[in-house]
């Protein structure tokens, strides 16, 4: 039996393209497990993936569009692939082929997992470099403060004369925000 797994990292992304491609590769729609969850999350913490793994049996085939759908770290991907292959389940990755429980499958699996982790490291490096350049050019990171500078100064002046709870209610922020502002110099 053919099963498919598709995953996107964020809620704003769409699973349809992966689902269509899995069906084109012969996976019945009813055998496609899909979820919107980060690949950085270990495979054990992905409920649909865990459900799929319980359903797979010897002789089945798991089809994914890309290796990184199975995980992000080399260790996680290798663990998942090794467990699946040892159960006699073939893994097909679009554009790569089918990985079986043999010498060629082991070589392919190790190479692909290394490339997936390398790609992830490149993405992180580029993101951090871009963030650093932006900060050096004066871009402020993070969300805007909820309270204006004048409101922050007023809270500092009034804290002690009025309770933090009353100030939090008046300014529409949490008590911890008021306490943090009052103790900041």
Secondary structure, DSSP 8 states (H G I E B T S, - for coil): -EEEEEEESSTTS-SHHHHHHHHHTT--GGGEEEEE--TTS-GGG-HHHHHHHHH--TT-EEEESSGGGS-SSHHHHHHHHHHHHHTT-EEEETTTEEE-SSHHHHHHHHHHHHHHHHHHHHHHHHHHHHHHHHHHTT---S---SS-HHHHHHHHHHBTTB-HHHHHHHHTS-HHHHHHHHH--
